[in-house]
Amino acid sequence: MEPVTLQSTEEIFKLLAEVSLKGKGLTAECLLDKVLDEGFTEPIYLSATGEDPDAFYQGKPNAWAVYQIREWKRVMMISGGPGRERRVQITETP
């Protein structure tokens, strides 16, 4: 997948609604649900890079491996990839 950068909450939600994660570590039928569960209700930035055979976009495999989602000072990083366990980390920037 080509890297993607979005800066509109609506566009971010549309993309996340089409992503599902399978495999080891963090899994989600709909990545948007996971993001909302973590309290990211108005994300202002999303970056998606890399390729993961266990990540699906619109039902097709090999979606992005790394997702960075920012909501003001909070950042959610979801990282995975071929042969790696997918992890999620949430931090606050100063």
Secondary structure, 3 states (H helix, E strand, C coil): CCCEEECCHHHHHHHHHCEEECCCECCECCHHHHHHHCCCCCCCEEEEECCEEEEEECCEEEECCEEEEEECCEEEEEECCCCCCEEEEEEECC
